[in-house]
């Protein structure tokens, strides 16, 4: 018994020490302005900083978590901290008050801390921009006690779809909702090159292996899922895409989730699952890399990557293999969630069989441009909105 207690105490001490060291190595000592027009919660993110530069407004990136934390603000927030307030809540709240912004904006649309804190600043314009697809059991909307926490307060919520905005409204008070789609995709005009040879682009949605770690469900009715099991959906669909490329002599490209500096693990994962078929791995080295690859590919394929839905707004041909629900047992992994779509359609399937995969790939591949345009026109509004040039976001930033 005593041995077990000692082991637990040592493990707890090691964990706390690791957190402290992580924070210390993350500190930065840059000067803090006395006042800015905008505070960006969550750190630097292209192309938001480019949009802010163009607006002529002053701004400050407030890093959170274990990113580049500002030491000056952290130390002062600790000294002024009220007991009972979590450390990072105190850091964020103190920093916002110190910077006296007119507006507070975040791309961390599923950050519970931001939701909680946003309601404390009635005098500041709060803007939330949805930055990726959201899910249920393994994302913010799956938190059982969410309704018991303080409601968030947003002046502007920029969403991908009307259906997802309804979920935000269950937990936050929102004054203005705009369905704009992906702000990153909106920022980059579609520029297509005439390919001499048609190519297929696979959009990676795998989670990196982390030893024997699991996705922990936020809902008690859903079990934790091993990363290897979660990735099995991608593995199954990828095999069918590779076979399709072999049959039709098509070059394969893979749009990865990692950068050039840390892509070895992801590349290895794909090399062991492509039957020695050659592919070009596209690292995500800048915010627009994947969008350029989408524009220059004839056919896009994915399980449930946000990029796949963004590709639809760029009029690209996309095949979805939305069968991850078989593993997660969670409806939010269905195609187009939270909008209710059939399990199978002209460019998607939830059936993990060779016949279903082959049918969707062939259907999307063989459609004429006119036929595909009609498909996009019919479905894209419900899957991903669009606001080319980000006129809505730019107006909000400019008006504050």
C-alpha positions in Angstrom: 0.0 0.0 0.0 2.7 2.5 1.0 4.7 1.6 -2.0 1.8 2.4 -4.2 1.2 5.8 -2.5 4.9 6.7 -2.9 4.8 5.8 -6.6 1.7 8.0 -7.0 3.3 10.9 -5.3 6.4 10.6 -7.4 4.4 10.5 -10.6 2.4 13.5 -9.5 5.5 15.5 -8.6 7.1 14.5 -12.0 4.0 15.6 -13.8 3.9 19.0 -12.0 7.7 19.5 -12.6 7.3 18.8 -16.3 4.5 21.4 -16.5 6.5 24.0 -14.7 9.6 23.4 -16.9 7.4 23.5 -20.0 6.0 26.9 -19.0 9.5 28.3 -18.1 10.9 27.3 -21.5 7.8 28.8 -23.2 8.2 32.2 -21.7 9.0 35.3 -23.8 9.9 38.7 -22.5 8.7 41.0 -25.2 7.3 44.4 -24.3 3.6 44.8 -23.8 1.8 47.8 -25.2 -0.3 49.9 -22.9 -3.3 49.8 -25.3 -4.3 48.1 -28.5 -7.4 47.9 -30.8 -7.5 44.2 -30.9 -6.3 41.3 -28.7 -6.0 38.0 -30.5 -6.6 35.1 -28.1 -4.6 32.1 -29.0 -1.4 33.4 -30.6 -0.2 34.3 -34.1 -2.1 32.7 -37.0 -1.7 33.4 -40.7 -3.5 34.9 -42.5 -5.3 36.7 -39.6 -2.2 38.8 -38.8 -2.1 39.8 -42.5 -5.8 40.8 -42.5 -5.2 42.9 -39.3 -2.1 44.6 -40.9 -4.2 45.6 -43.8 -6.9 47.0 -41.5 -4.4 49.4 -40.0 -5.5 48.4 -36.5 -3.1 47.8 -33.6 -3.2 44.3 -32.1 -1.5 42.0 -29.7 -1.3 38.2 -29.9 -2.1 36.7 -26.5 -0.6 33.3 -26.4 -2.2 30.7 -24.2 -1.6 27.1 -23.0 2.1 26.0 -23.3 2.8 28.2 -26.3 4.9 31.4 -26.1 3.6 32.9 -22.9 4.4 36.5 -22.1 6.5 36.5 -18.9 5.7 40.1 -18.0 2.0 39.5 -18.1 2.2 36.1 -16.5 4.2 37.4 -13.5 1.9 40.4 -12.9 -1.2 38.2 -13.3 0.1 35.8 -10.6 0.8 38.7 -8.2 -2.7 40.1 -8.8 -4.5 36.7 -8.9 -7.5 36.1 -6.7 -7.6 32.8 -5.0 -9.9 30.3 -6.6 -9.3 31.5 -10.1 -7.3 29.0 -12.3 -3.8 30.2 -13.2 -4.3 30.6 -16.9 -7.8 32.1 -16.5 -6.1 34.7 -14.4 -3.3 35.2 -16.9 -5.9 35.8 -19.7 -8.2 38.0 -17.8 -5.4 40.2 -16.4 -3.8 40.5 -19.9 -7.0 41.6 -21.5 -7.6 44.2 -18.9 -4.0 45.4 -19.1 -4.2 45.8 -22.9 -7.6 47.6 -22.8 -8.6 46.5 -26.3 -11.8 47.6 -28.1 -12.1 44.1 -29.6 -11.2 40.5 -28.6 -11.0 37.9 -31.4 -10.2 34.2 -31.4 -9.9 31.3 -33.9 -10.0 28.9 -30.9 -13.8 28.6 -31.4 -13.9 25.4 -29.2 -11.9 26.8 -26.3 -14.0 26.4 -23.1 -11.8 29.0 -21.3 -12.6 31.6 -23.9 -16.3 30.8 -23.8 -16.2 31.2 -20.0 -14.1 34.4 -19.9 -15.9 36.1 -22.8 -18.9 36.9 -20.7 -16.8 38.9 -18.3 -16.0 41.7 -20.7 -19.3 43.5 -21.7 -17.4 46.6 -22.8 -15.3 44.7 -25.5 -16.5 43.5 -28.9 -16.1 39.7 -28.8 -15.5 37.9 -32.2 -15.3 34.1 -32.6 -14.2 32.6 -35.9 -14.8 28.9 -36.5 -11.5 27.5 -37.5 -12.2 23.8 -38.2 -15.0 21.2 -38.2 -16.4 20.4 -34.8 -17.5 17.1 -33.3 -19.5 15.8 -30.3 -18.1 13.2 -28.0 -14.4 14.1 -28.6 -14.9 17.9 -28.9 -16.3 20.9 -27.0 -19.9 20.1 -27.7 -19.6 16.8 -25.9 -18.8 18.2 -22.5 -21.6 16.9 -20.2 -21.6 19.8 -17.8 -21.2 22.5 -20.4 -24.7 23.9 -19.8 -23.8 24.3 -16.1 -20.9 26.6 -16.8 -21.0 30.3 -17.4 -22.5 31.1 -20.8 -20.2 32.8 -23.3 -21.1 36.2 -24.8 -20.2 36.8 -28.5 -20.9 39.9 -30.4 -20.0 38.2 -33.7 -19.9 34.5 -34.5 -18.5 33.6 -37.9 -19.5 30.0 -38.7 -19.0 27.3 -41.3 -22.7 26.4 -41.6 -26.1 27.4 -40.2 -26.4 23.9 -38.6 -23.3 24.3 -36.5 -24.3 27.8 -35.4 -27.3 26.3 -33.6 -24.9 24.2 -31.4 -22.9 27.3 -30.4 -26.2 29.0 -29.5 -27.0 26.3 -27.0 -24.0 27.4 -24.9 -23.4 31.0 -25.8 -25.3 34.3 -26.1 -24.6 35.5 -29.6 -25.7 38.9 -31.0 -24.7 38.4 -34.7 -24.2 35.2 -36.6 -22.6 35.2 -40.1 -22.3 32.0 -42.2 -19.0 32.6 -43.9 -17.4 29.2 -44.2 -13.6 28.9 -43.8 -11.8 32.2 -43.3 -8.6 30.8 -44.6 -10.1 29.4 -47.8 -11.9 32.7 -48.3 -8.6 34.6 -48.2 -7.1 32.8 -51.1 -8.6 33.2 -54.6 -9.0 30.0 -56.6 -6.3 29.7 -59.2 -6.3 26.5 -61.3 -3.5 25.2 -63.5 -4.3 23.0 -66.5 -2.7 19.7 -65.5 -1.3 17.6 -68.3 -2.2 14.6 -66.2 -5.1 14.3 -63.8 -4.0 13.7 -60.2 -5.7 12.6 -56.9 -5.1 14.4 -53.7 -5.7 12.5 -50.4 -6.3 14.8 -47.4 -4.9 13.4 -44.3 -7.0 13.4 -41.2 -5.0 10.9 -39.1 -4.1 11.6 -35.5 -0.4 11.0 -34.9 0.5 7.9 -33.0 1.2 8.7 -29.3 2.4 5.3 -28.0 -0.6 3.6 -26.4 -2.5 6.8 -25.8 -6.2 7.2 -26.4 -8.7 9.8 -27.5 -10.6 10.3 -24.3 -14.3 10.8 -24.8 -16.0 13.7 -23.1 -19.2 11.8 -22.9 -19.6 8.8 -20.5 -21.6 6.9 -23.1 -18.7 6.8 -25.5 -15.6 4.8 -24.9 -12.0 6.1 -25.3 -10.5 5.2 -28.6 -6.9 4.2 -29.3 -5.2 6.4 -31.9 -4.5 3.3 -34.0 -8.2 2.4 -34.1 -9.2 6.0 -34.9 -6.8 6.0 -37.8 -8.1 2.7 -39.2 -10.9 4.6 -41.0 -8.2 6.5 -43.0 -6.2 3.4 -43.6 -9.2 1.5 -45.1 -10.3 4.4 -47.4 -6.7 5.2 -48.5 -6.2 1.6 -49.7 -9.2 2.0 -52.0 -7.9 5.3 -53.3 -4.5 3.8 -54.0 -6.2 0.9 -56.0 -8.2 3.5 -57.9 -5.0 5.4 -58.8 -3.3 2.1 -59.9 -6.3 1.2 -62.1 -6.4 4.5 -63.8 -2.7 5.4 -63.8 -3.2 8.5 -61.7 -0.5 10.2 -59.7 -1.2 10.4 -55.9 -0.5 13.4 -53.7 -1.0 13.5 -49.9 -1.8 16.7 -48.1 -0.3 16.1 -44.7 -1.1 17.7 -41.4 2.5 18.1 -40.4 5.1 20.7 -41.4 8.4 19.9 -43.1 10.2 20.0 -39.7 8.1 17.2 -38.2 6.6 15.1 -41.0 8.7 12.0 -40.7 6.2 10.1 -38.6 3.3 11.0 -40.8 5.2 10.1 -44.0 6.1 6.8 -42.6 2.5 6.1 -41.7 1.5 6.6 -45.3 4.5 4.7 -46.8 3.5 1.6 -44.9 -0.1 1.8 -46.2 0.2 2.6 -49.9 1.3 -0.8 -51.2 4.6 0.7 -52.4 2.7 3.1 -54.7 4.7 6.3 -55.1 3.1 9.5 -53.8 4.1 13.1 -53.3 3.8 14.2 -49.7 2.8 17.9 -49.3 3.8 19.3 -45.9 1.7 22.1 -44.4 4.5 24.6 -44.4 2.3 27.7 -44.8 -1.3 28.5 -44.3 -2.1 28.4 -48.0 -0.1 25.3 -49.1 -3.0 22.9 -49.0 -5.4 25.2 -50.8 -3.0 25.6 -53.7 -2.7 21.8 -53.9 -6.5 21.5 -53.9 -6.8 23.9 -56.8 -4.2 22.0 -58.7 -5.7 18.5 -58.2 -8.5 16.9 -60.3 -9.9 14.7 -57.5 -9.8 15.2 -53.8 -10.5 12.3 -51.3 -10.8 12.3 -47.5 -12.6 10.7 -44.6 -13.7 13.8 -42.7 -11.0 16.4 -43.0 -12.1 20.1 -42.9 -10.0 20.7 -46.0 -12.4 18.4 -47.9 -15.4 20.6 -47.1 -13.3 23.7 -47.9 -12.5 22.1 -51.3 -16.2 22.0 -52.1 -16.4 25.8 -51.8 -13.5 26.0 -54.2 -15.5 24.0 -56.7 -13.1 21.0 -56.5 -14.3 17.4 -57.0 -14.3 15.7 -53.6 -15.1 12.1 -52.5 -15.9 11.6 -48.8 -15.6 8.2 -47.0 -17.5 9.0 -43.9 -17.4 5.7 -42.1 -15.5 6.7 -39.0 -18.7 6.5 -36.9 -18.4 2.7 -37.1 -15.3 3.0 -34.8 -16.3 6.0 -32.7 -20.0 5.1 -32.4 -20.6 8.9 -32.5 -23.1 10.5 -34.9 -21.0 13.6 -35.3 -18.6 11.6 -37.5 -21.3 11.3 -40.1 -21.0 13.2 -43.4 -22.0 16.9 -43.0 -22.8 16.7 -39.3 -24.7 18.4 -37.6 -26.9 18.6 -40.8 -28.8 15.4 -41.3 -27.7 13.8 -44.6 -28.4 10.3 -46.0 -25.6 7.8 -45.2 -24.8 7.7 -48.9 -24.9 10.3 -51.7 -23.4 11.2 -55.1 -20.0 12.0 -53.6 -20.0 10.4 -50.2 -20.6 7.1 -48.6 -20.7 5.7 -45.1 -20.4 2.1 -46.3 -16.9 0.8 -45.8 -17.0 -1.7 -48.6 -14.9 -1.9 -51.8 -18.0 -1.6 -53.9 -19.2 1.6 -52.2 -15.8 3.3 -52.3 -15.3 2.4 -55.9 -18.7 3.7 -56.9 -18.1 7.1 -55.2 -14.7 7.5 -56.7 -15.8 6.6 -60.2 -18.9 8.8 -60.0 -16.9 11.9 -59.0 -14.1 11.2 -61.4 -16.4 10.6 -64.4 -18.8 13.5 -63.9 -18.6 16.3 -66.5 -17.6 19.8 -65.2 -21.2 20.9 -65.7 -22.6 18.0 -63.7 -20.2 18.6 -60.8 -21.1 22.3 -60.7 -24.7 21.4 -60.3 -23.8 19.0 -57.4 -21.8 21.7 -55.7 -24.6 24.2 -56.1 -27.0 21.8 -54.5 -25.0 20.7 -51.5 -22.2 23.2 -50.7 -24.3 25.7 -48.9 -25.2 23.1 -46.2 -21.7 21.8 -45.9 -19.5 24.9 -45.9 -20.4 28.6 -46.4 -18.3 31.0 -48.4 -17.3 34.7 -48.2 -14.5 35.3 -50.8 -12.0 37.9 -49.7 -13.4 37.8 -46.1 -15.4 41.0 -46.5 -17.5 40.2 -43.4 -14.4 39.7 -41.1 -12.6 42.7 -42.6 -15.6 44.9 -42.0 -15.9 43.8 -38.3 -12.2 44.4 -37.7 -12.3 47.8 -39.4 -15.4 49.1 -37.6 -14.0 48.6 -34.1 
